[in-house]
Each structure stands twice: as structure tokens, then as C-alpha cells.
Amino acid sequence: MTASLLLPLVGIDEVFMAVIETHTAGSPMDEDIKWTNLSRQQIADLLSEKGIKVSVTVVDQLLWKHKFRKRKAVKSTACGSNEHRNEQFENIESLKQEYFAQRNPVISMDSKKKSS
């Protein structure tokens, strides 16, 4: 009898979860939302190192089965500067002073343009 037959049999799901365990993150607001920072090919390679050779298609199926989602890319650099950026703040301040002088209420609201 060979030594490999004496080892306990572990399913692909258990090996998959063990491989990505330290590479998993999730949403603090919803425990059902989780993702991994590993690429599909990296997961396939790690599974191969554990003796389970699979394609990235199988990795996709495992990710879907275990409810992993794709994480949207996050912008890491600033968009740059605009020479007229300060004008909007000066205009708001001017209007605010005018309304205060007329004893009108002023409401301040900060918002950002949603980029697509």
C-alpha cells in the first residue's frame, strides 16, 4: 500500500478554501460579500501545487459556488488639478456672505460628481 492511500482524502472545495483563505477579504457591511486578491490563474496554480489540476473555468465555478464576487477597481491616482478650481469656492463664499447680509438662511452641502 502506498503512502498516498493512507492520507485522508480532501475534496476540491476544502483545498480551494484553504488556498484562498489568507487572500480573502469582504465587506464589513455585508458578510455575504467576499472577494480574493488572487487572479483566476494564480488560484489554479496554487491548486495545482496541492495536487489538483484545474482550468480557470473550474476556478470560476468554484468562485461562484462559494459566493465570491469581482471587486471593482479603485482609482489610485488623483485626477489632476484645475486652474479654475478655487473660483467655485470663492463664488460660494460670496453668495453665502450676500445671503447672510440679507438675513437669509444658508445651507451648506458637500457632494461629489459620480464618475462612470
DSSP file (Angstrom, degrees, kcal/mol; ACC not computed):
  #  RESIDUE AA STRUCTURE BP1 BP2  ACC     N-H-->O    O-->H-N    N-H-->O    O-->H-N    TCO  KAPPA ALPHA  PHI   PSI    X-CA   Y-CA   Z-CA
    1    1 A M              0   0    0      0, 0.0     2,-0.1     0, 0.0     5,-0.0   0.000 360.0 360.0 360.0 133.9    0.0    0.0    0.0
    2    2 A T    >>  -     0   0    0      1,-0.1     3,-0.7     3,-0.0     4,-0.6  -0.412 360.0-116.7 -84.1 161.0    1.4    3.4   -0.9
    3    3 A A  H >> S+     0   0    0      1,-0.2     3,-1.0     2,-0.2     4,-0.7   0.829 111.1  63.3 -64.9 -32.5    1.7    6.3    1.4
    4    4 A S  H 34 S+     0   0    0      1,-0.3     3,-0.5     2,-0.2    -1,-0.2   0.811  97.6  57.1 -65.4 -28.1   -0.7    8.5   -0.7
    5    5 A L  H <4 S+     0   0    0     -3,-0.7    -1,-0.3     1,-0.2    -2,-0.2   0.723 101.8  56.6 -74.3 -19.4   -3.5    6.0    0.0
    6    6 A L  H << S+     0   0    0     -3,-1.0    -1,-0.2    -4,-0.6    -2,-0.2   0.689  87.5  93.7 -83.4 -19.0   -3.0    6.4    3.7
    7    7 A L  S  < S-     0   0    0     -4,-0.7     2,-0.1    -3,-0.5     3,-0.0  -0.465  89.4-102.1 -73.5 145.2   -3.6   10.2    3.6
    8    8 A P        -     0   0    0      0, 0.0     2,-0.4     0, 0.0    -1,-0.1  -0.418  37.4-114.4 -66.3 142.1   -7.1   11.4    4.2
    9    9 A L        -     0   0    0     -4,-0.1     2,-0.4    -2,-0.1    -4,-0.0  -0.636  32.2-165.9 -80.0 130.6   -9.0   12.4    1.0
   10   10 A V        -     0   0    0     -2,-0.4    -3,-0.0    -3,-0.0     2,-0.0  -0.965  15.8-126.1-119.8 133.6   -9.8   16.0    0.8
   11   11 A G     >  -     0   0    0     -2,-0.4     4,-2.0     1,-0.1     5,-0.2  -0.250  24.6-108.4 -75.7 164.4  -12.3   17.4   -1.7
   12   12 A I  H  > S+     0   0    0      1,-0.2     4,-2.9     2,-0.2     5,-0.2   0.839 117.0  58.3 -61.3 -34.9  -11.6   20.2   -4.1
   13   13 A D  H  > S+     0   0    0      2,-0.2     4,-2.5     1,-0.2    -1,-0.2   0.919 107.2  46.2 -62.8 -43.5  -13.8   22.6   -2.2
   14   14 A E  H  > S+     0   0    0      2,-0.2     4,-2.1     1,-0.2    -2,-0.2   0.911 114.9  46.3 -66.3 -42.5  -11.8   22.2    1.0
   15   15 A V  H  X S+     0   0    0     -4,-2.0     4,-2.5     2,-0.2    -2,-0.2   0.920 111.9  52.2 -66.2 -43.0   -8.5   22.6   -0.9
   16   16 A F  H  X S+     0   0    0     -4,-2.9     4,-1.9     1,-0.2    -2,-0.2   0.940 111.6  45.7 -56.0 -50.0   -9.9   25.7   -2.7
   17   17 A M  H  X S+     0   0    0     -4,-2.5     4,-0.8     1,-0.2    -1,-0.2   0.863 112.8  50.6 -64.6 -36.3  -10.9   27.3    0.5
   18   18 A A  H  < S+     0   0    0     -4,-2.1     4,-0.4     1,-0.2     3,-0.3   0.887 109.1  52.2 -67.3 -38.4   -7.6   26.6    2.2
   19   19 A V  H  < S+     0   0    0     -4,-2.5     3,-0.3     1,-0.2    -2,-0.2   0.890 118.7  33.9 -66.1 -40.5   -5.7   28.0   -0.8
   20   20 A I  H >< S+     0   0    0     -4,-1.9     3,-1.5    -5,-0.2    -1,-0.2   0.446  88.7 101.9 -97.1   1.0   -7.5   31.3   -0.8
   21   21 A E  G >< S+     0   0    0     -4,-0.8     3,-0.9    -3,-0.3    -1,-0.2   0.891  87.7  39.9 -53.0 -47.3   -8.1   31.6    3.0
   22   22 A T  G 3  S+     0   0    0     -4,-0.4    -1,-0.3    -3,-0.3    -2,-0.1   0.487 114.9  55.1 -83.5  -0.9   -5.3   34.1    3.5
   23   23 A H  G <  S+     0   0    0     -3,-1.5    14,-1.5     2,-0.0    15,-0.4  -0.004  86.8 106.8-116.8  26.5   -6.1   36.0    0.3
   24   24 A T  E <   +A   36   0A   0     -3,-0.9     2,-0.3    12,-0.2    12,-0.2  -0.880  37.0 167.3-113.5 138.6   -9.8   36.7    1.2
   25   25 A A  E     -A   35   0A   0     10,-2.9    10,-2.7    -2,-0.4     2,-0.3  -0.855   8.6-175.4-135.3 172.7  -11.4   39.9    2.2
   26   26 A G  E     -A   34   0A   0     -2,-0.3     8,-0.2     8,-0.3     5,-0.1  -0.951  33.9 -74.0-159.8 178.6  -15.0   41.0    2.4
   27   27 A S        -     0   0    0      6,-2.2     3,-0.2     3,-0.6     6,-0.2  -0.681  26.0-150.2 -84.0 130.7  -17.5   43.8    3.1
   28   28 A P  S    S+     0   0    0      0, 0.0     3,-0.2     0, 0.0    -1,-0.1   0.708  99.6  51.9 -71.1 -16.9  -17.8   44.9    6.7
   29   29 A M  S    S+     0   0    0      1,-0.3     2,-0.4     4,-0.0    -2,-0.0   0.721 119.4  28.8 -89.7 -24.1  -21.4   45.9    6.0
   30   30 A D    >   -     0   0    0     -3,-0.2     3,-1.8     3,-0.2    -3,-0.6  -0.901  60.6-161.8-143.7 109.0  -22.5   42.5    4.4
   31   31 A E  T 3  S+     0   0    0     -2,-0.4    -1,-0.1     1,-0.3    -2,-0.0   0.652  90.2  66.3 -67.4 -14.3  -20.8   39.3    5.4
   32   32 A D  T 3  S+     0   0    0     -6,-0.1     2,-0.7     1,-0.0    -1,-0.3   0.630  85.4  82.5 -80.2 -12.9  -22.1   37.6    2.2
   33   33 A I    <   +     0   0    0     -3,-1.8    -6,-2.2    -6,-0.2     2,-0.3  -0.831  58.8 150.2 -96.8 116.9  -19.9   39.8    0.0
   34   34 A K  E     +Ab  26  68A   0     -2,-0.7    35,-2.7    33,-0.6     2,-0.3  -0.975  16.7 177.5-143.5 156.6  -16.4   38.5   -0.2
   35   35 A W  E     -A   25   0A   0    -10,-2.7   -10,-2.9    -2,-0.3     2,-0.3  -0.934  19.4-131.1-149.9 170.4  -13.6   38.6   -2.7
   36   36 A T  E     -A   24   0A   0     33,-0.3   -12,-0.2    -2,-0.3    35,-0.2  -0.943  11.3-142.1-127.3 150.6  -10.0   37.4   -3.2
   37   37 A N  S    S+     0   0    0    -14,-1.5     2,-0.3    -2,-0.3   -13,-0.1   0.425  75.0 100.7 -90.1   1.9   -7.0   39.4   -4.4
   38   38 A L  S    S-     0   0    0    -15,-0.4    -2,-0.2   -18,-0.1     2,-0.1  -0.626  73.7-124.2 -85.0 144.4   -5.7   36.3   -6.3
   39   39 A S     >  -     0   0    0     -2,-0.3     4,-2.2     1,-0.1     5,-0.2  -0.389  27.9-107.3 -77.5 165.8   -6.2   36.1  -10.1
   40   40 A R  H  > S+     0   0    0      1,-0.2     4,-2.3     2,-0.2     5,-0.1   0.900 122.2  50.1 -59.9 -40.9   -8.0   33.1  -11.5
   41   41 A Q  H  > S+     0   0    0      1,-0.2     4,-2.5     2,-0.2    -1,-0.2   0.890 107.7  53.0 -67.0 -38.8   -4.7   31.8  -12.9
   42   42 A Q  H  > S+     0   0    0      2,-0.2     4,-2.4     1,-0.2    -1,-0.2   0.903 109.8  48.7 -62.6 -40.3   -3.0   32.2   -9.5
   43   43 A I  H  X S+     0   0    0     -4,-2.2     4,-2.6     2,-0.2     5,-0.2   0.932 111.1  49.9 -64.4 -44.9   -5.7   30.2   -7.8
   44   44 A A  H  X S+     0   0    0     -4,-2.3     4,-2.1     1,-0.2    10,-0.4   0.903 111.7  49.2 -59.9 -41.1   -5.4   27.4  -10.5
   45   45 A D  H  X S+     0   0    0     -4,-2.5     4,-1.9     2,-0.2    -1,-0.2   0.907 111.0  48.8 -65.5 -42.2   -1.6   27.4  -10.0
   46   46 A L  H  X S+     0   0    0     -4,-2.4     4,-1.0     1,-0.2    -2,-0.2   0.887 111.2  49.9 -65.8 -38.8   -2.0   27.1   -6.2
   47   47 A L  H  <>S+     0   0    0     -4,-2.6     5,-2.7     1,-0.2     3,-0.4   0.892 108.2  54.1 -64.7 -38.0   -4.5   24.3   -6.5
   48   48 A S  H ><5S+     0   0    0     -4,-2.1     3,-1.8     1,-0.2    -2,-0.2   0.886 103.2  55.8 -62.5 -39.3   -2.1   22.6   -8.9
   49   49 A E  H 3<5S+     0   0    0     -4,-1.9    -1,-0.2     1,-0.3    -2,-0.2   0.798 105.9  52.6 -62.1 -27.8    0.7   22.8   -6.2
   50   50 A K  T 3<5S-     0   0    0     -4,-1.0    -1,-0.3    -3,-0.4    -2,-0.2   0.351 129.5 -98.3 -89.9   5.7   -1.7   21.0   -3.9
   51   51 A G  T < 5S+     0   0    0     -3,-1.8     2,-0.6     1,-0.2    -3,-0.2   0.563  91.6 114.2  92.8   8.8   -2.2   18.2   -6.5
   52   52 A I      < -     0   0    0     -5,-2.7     2,-0.7    -6,-0.1    -2,-0.2  -0.905  48.9-162.2-116.8 103.9   -5.5   19.4   -8.0
   53   53 A K        +     0   0    0     -2,-0.6     2,-0.3    -5,-0.1    -8,-0.1  -0.758  24.4 156.6 -89.9 117.2   -5.0   20.4  -11.6
   54   54 A V        -     0   0    0     -2,-0.7     2,-0.1   -10,-0.4    -6,-0.1  -0.923  37.2-118.1-136.2 160.7   -7.9   22.6  -12.8
   55   55 A S     >  -     0   0    0     -2,-0.3     4,-1.8     1,-0.1     3,-0.3  -0.443  35.9-104.9 -89.5 169.8   -8.5   25.2  -15.5
   56   56 A V  H  > S+     0   0    0      1,-0.2     4,-2.5     2,-0.2     5,-0.1   0.768 121.0  63.7 -67.1 -23.2   -9.5   28.8  -14.9
   57   57 A T  H  > S+     0   0    0      2,-0.2     4,-1.9     1,-0.2    -1,-0.2   0.908 103.8  46.1 -64.4 -41.7  -13.1   27.8  -15.9
   58   58 A V  H  > S+     0   0    0     -3,-0.3     4,-2.4     2,-0.2    -2,-0.2   0.888 110.1  54.1 -66.8 -38.8  -13.2   25.5  -12.9
   59   59 A V  H  X S+     0   0    0     -4,-1.8     4,-2.9     1,-0.2    -2,-0.2   0.921 106.4  52.7 -60.7 -42.9  -11.8   28.2  -10.7
   60   60 A D  H  X S+     0   0    0     -4,-2.5     4,-2.4     1,-0.2    -1,-0.2   0.917 109.5  48.9 -56.3 -43.7  -14.6   30.5  -12.0
   61   61 A Q  H  X S+     0   0    0     -4,-1.9     4,-2.7     2,-0.2    -1,-0.2   0.883 111.4  49.0 -65.4 -38.8  -17.1   27.8  -11.0
   62   62 A L  H  X S+     0   0    0     -4,-2.4     4,-2.2     2,-0.2    -2,-0.2   0.913 110.8  50.2 -66.9 -42.4  -15.6   27.5   -7.5
   63   63 A L  H  <>S+     0   0    0     -4,-2.9     5,-3.1     1,-0.2    -2,-0.2   0.921 114.3  44.8 -61.2 -43.1  -15.6   31.2   -7.0
   64   64 A W  H ><5S+     0   0    0     -4,-2.4     3,-1.5     3,-0.2    -2,-0.2   0.920 111.6  52.8 -65.8 -44.0  -19.3   31.4   -8.0
   65   65 A K  H 3<5S+     0   0    0     -4,-2.7    -2,-0.2     1,-0.3    -1,-0.2   0.872 112.6  44.2 -60.2 -38.5  -20.1   28.3   -5.9
   66   66 A H  T 3<5S-     0   0    0     -4,-2.2    -1,-0.3    -5,-0.1    -2,-0.2   0.231 117.7-113.3 -95.6  14.7  -18.5   29.9   -2.8
   67   67 A K  T < 5 +     0   0    0     -3,-1.5   -33,-0.6     1,-0.2     2,-0.3   0.831  57.1 159.8  62.1  39.9  -20.1   33.3   -3.5
   68   68 A F  B   < -b   34   0A   0     -5,-3.1     2,-0.3    -6,-0.2   -33,-0.2  -0.732  22.8-156.0 -87.6 143.1  -17.0   35.3   -4.3
   69   69 A R        -     0   0    0    -35,-2.7   -33,-0.3    -2,-0.3     2,-0.3  -0.811  21.9-101.1-118.1 158.4  -17.6   38.4   -6.3
   70   70 A K        -     0   0    0     -2,-0.3     2,-0.5   -35,-0.1   -35,-0.0  -0.573  36.9-133.6 -74.5 140.4  -15.4   40.5   -8.5
   71   71 A R        -     0   0    0     -2,-0.3     2,-0.1   -35,-0.2     3,-0.1  -0.821  18.9-119.2 -97.8 134.2  -14.1   43.6   -6.8
   72   72 A K        -     0   0    0     -2,-0.5     2,-0.1     1,-0.1    -1,-0.0  -0.441  34.0-104.5 -70.6 142.9  -14.3   46.8   -8.7
   73   73 A A        -     0   0    0     -2,-0.1     2,-0.5     1,-0.1    -1,-0.1  -0.383  32.2-138.0 -66.1 143.8  -11.0   48.5   -9.4
   74   74 A V        -     0   0    0     -2,-0.1     2,-0.2    -3,-0.1    -1,-0.1  -0.898  18.1-115.8-108.1 133.1  -10.3   51.5   -7.2
   75   75 A K        -     0   0    0     -2,-0.5     3,-0.0     1,-0.1     0, 0.0  -0.492  31.5-177.4 -66.3 128.7   -8.8   54.7   -8.6
   76   76 A S        +     0   0    0     -2,-0.2     2,-0.3     2,-0.1    -1,-0.1   0.574  56.9  60.5-109.1 -11.4   -5.3   55.1   -7.1
   77   77 A T  S    S-     0   0    0      1,-0.0     2,-0.0     2,-0.0    -2,-0.0  -0.880  85.7-104.9-119.0 152.4   -4.1   58.4   -8.6
   78   78 A A        -     0   0    0     -2,-0.3     3,-0.1     1,-0.1    -2,-0.1  -0.318  27.0-122.9 -68.5 154.7   -5.6   61.9   -8.4
   79   79 A C        -     0   0    0      1,-0.3     2,-0.2    -2,-0.0    -1,-0.1   0.589  55.5-108.7 -77.0  -9.5   -7.3   63.2  -11.4
   80   80 A G        -     0   0    0      2,-0.0     2,-0.3     0, 0.0    -1,-0.3  -0.625  40.1 -63.1 111.1-173.7   -5.1   66.3  -11.6
   81   81 A S        -     0   0    0     -2,-0.2     2,-0.4    -3,-0.1     3,-0.0  -0.796  31.2-147.0-116.6 159.0   -5.6   69.9  -10.9
   82   82 A N    >   -     0   0    0     -2,-0.3     3,-1.8     1,-0.1     4,-0.3  -0.991  12.5-143.3-125.3 129.1   -7.8   72.5  -12.5
   83   83 A E  T 3  S+     0   0    0     -2,-0.4     3,-0.3     1,-0.3     4,-0.1   0.730 103.4  48.8 -65.5 -20.3   -6.7   76.2  -12.7
   84   84 A H  T >> S+     0   0    0      1,-0.2     3,-0.8     2,-0.1     4,-0.8   0.246  78.1 108.6-100.3  11.6  -10.3   77.3  -12.0
   85   85 A R  H X> S+     0   0    0     -3,-1.8     4,-0.6     1,-0.3     3,-0.6   0.875  76.5  50.0 -59.1 -41.1  -10.9   75.1   -9.0
   86   86 A N  H 3> S+     0   0    0     -3,-0.3     4,-2.2    -4,-0.3     3,-0.3   0.740  94.4  74.8 -72.9 -22.2  -10.8   77.9   -6.4
   87   87 A E  H <> S+     0   0    0     -3,-0.8     4,-2.6     1,-0.2    -1,-0.2   0.882  92.0  53.9 -58.9 -40.2  -13.3   80.0   -8.3
   88   88 A Q  H <X S+     0   0    0     -4,-0.8     4,-2.1    -3,-0.6    -1,-0.2   0.881 109.9  47.3 -63.6 -36.7  -16.2   77.8   -7.3
   89   89 A F  H  X S+     0   0    0     -4,-0.6     4,-2.3    -3,-0.3    -1,-0.2   0.883 111.7  50.0 -72.4 -37.5  -15.3   78.2   -3.7
   90   90 A E  H  X S+     0   0    0     -4,-2.2     4,-2.2     2,-0.2    -2,-0.2   0.896 111.0  50.1 -65.5 -39.5  -14.9   81.9   -4.0
   91   91 A N  H  X S+     0   0    0     -4,-2.6     4,-2.4     2,-0.2     5,-0.2   0.918 110.8  48.8 -64.2 -44.3  -18.3   82.2   -5.7
   92   92 A I  H  X S+     0   0    0     -4,-2.1     4,-2.5     1,-0.2    -2,-0.2   0.915 111.4  49.7 -61.7 -43.4  -20.0   80.1   -3.0
   93   93 A E  H  X S+     0   0    0     -4,-2.3     4,-2.3     2,-0.2    -1,-0.2   0.896 110.2  50.9 -64.0 -40.0  -18.4   82.3   -0.2
   94   94 A S  H  X S+     0   0    0     -4,-2.2     4,-2.1     2,-0.2    -2,-0.2   0.930 112.5  45.6 -62.9 -46.9  -19.6   85.4   -2.0
   95   95 A L  H  X S+     0   0    0     -4,-2.4     4,-2.5     1,-0.2    -2,-0.2   0.893 111.1  53.8 -63.4 -39.3  -23.2   84.2   -2.2
   96   96 A K  H  X S+     0   0    0     -4,-2.5     4,-2.5     1,-0.2    -2,-0.2   0.922 109.3  47.4 -62.2 -44.8  -23.1   83.0    1.4
   97   97 A Q  H  X S+     0   0    0     -4,-2.3     4,-2.2     1,-0.2    -1,-0.2   0.886 111.2  52.1 -64.9 -38.1  -22.0   86.5    2.6
   98   98 A E  H  X S+     0   0    0     -4,-2.1     4,-1.3     2,-0.2    -2,-0.2   0.929 111.8  45.3 -63.1 -46.0  -24.7   88.1    0.5
   99   99 A Y  H  <>S+     0   0    0     -4,-2.5     5,-2.9     1,-0.2    -2,-0.2   0.888 111.6  52.4 -66.4 -39.4  -27.4   85.8    1.9
  100  100 A F  H ><5S+     0   0    0     -4,-2.5     3,-1.6     1,-0.2    -1,-0.2   0.918 106.7  53.6 -61.1 -42.4  -26.1   86.3    5.5
  101  101 A A  H 3<5S+     0   0    0     -4,-2.2    -1,-0.2     1,-0.3    -2,-0.2   0.833 109.6  47.8 -61.7 -32.9  -26.3   90.1    5.0
  102  102 A Q  T 3<5S-     0   0    0     -4,-1.3    -1,-0.3    -5,-0.1    -2,-0.2   0.384 117.1-117.6 -87.4   3.3  -29.9   89.8    3.9
  103  103 A R  T < 5 +     0   0    0     -3,-1.6    -3,-0.2     1,-0.2    -2,-0.1   0.813  65.0 147.0  62.8  34.1  -30.5   87.6    7.0
  104  104 A N      < -     0   0    0     -5,-2.9    -1,-0.2    -6,-0.1    -2,-0.1  -0.696  53.8-101.0 -94.3 151.0  -31.5   84.6    4.8
  105  105 A P        -     0   0    0      0, 0.0     2,-0.4     0, 0.0    -1,-0.1  -0.397  32.3-154.1 -70.5 149.9  -30.7   81.0    5.8
  106  106 A V        -     0   0    0     -2,-0.1     2,-0.5    -6,-0.0   -10,-0.0  -0.993   6.3-166.3-127.3 129.0  -27.7   79.3    4.3
  107  107 A I        -     0   0    0     -2,-0.4     2,-0.5     2,-0.0   -11,-0.0  -0.964   8.2-154.0-115.7 129.1  -27.4   75.5    3.9
  108  108 A S        +     0   0    0     -2,-0.5     2,-0.4     2,-0.0    -2,-0.0  -0.878  16.2 175.4-105.0 131.7  -24.0   74.0    3.1
  109  109 A M        -     0   0    0     -2,-0.5     2,-0.5     2,-0.0    -2,-0.0  -0.992  16.2-154.5-139.1 128.6  -23.9   70.7    1.3
  110  110 A D        +     0   0    0     -2,-0.4     2,-0.3     2,-0.0    -2,-0.0  -0.880  25.0 160.5-103.5 130.0  -20.9   68.9    0.0
  111  111 A S        -     0   0    0     -2,-0.5     2,-0.4     2,-0.0    -2,-0.0  -0.968  26.8-139.8-144.1 160.7  -21.3   66.4   -2.9
  112  112 A K        -     0   0    0     -2,-0.3     2,-0.3     3,-0.0    -2,-0.0  -0.944  27.4-109.9-123.4 144.1  -19.1   64.8   -5.5
  113  113 A K        -     0   0    0     -2,-0.4     2,-0.6     1,-0.1    -2,-0.0  -0.547  36.0-123.1 -70.0 131.2  -19.8   64.1   -9.1
  114  114 A K        -     0   0    0     -2,-0.3     2,-0.3     2,-0.0    -1,-0.1  -0.664  25.6-146.0 -79.8 121.1  -20.3   60.4   -9.6
  115  115 A S              0   0    0     -2,-0.6    -1,-0.0     1,-0.1    -3,-0.0  -0.616 360.0 360.0 -87.5 148.3  -17.8   59.2  -12.2
  116  116 A S              0   0    0     -2,-0.3    -1,-0.1     0, 0.0    -2,-0.0   0.404 360.0 360.0-114.9 360.0  -18.8   56.5  -14.6
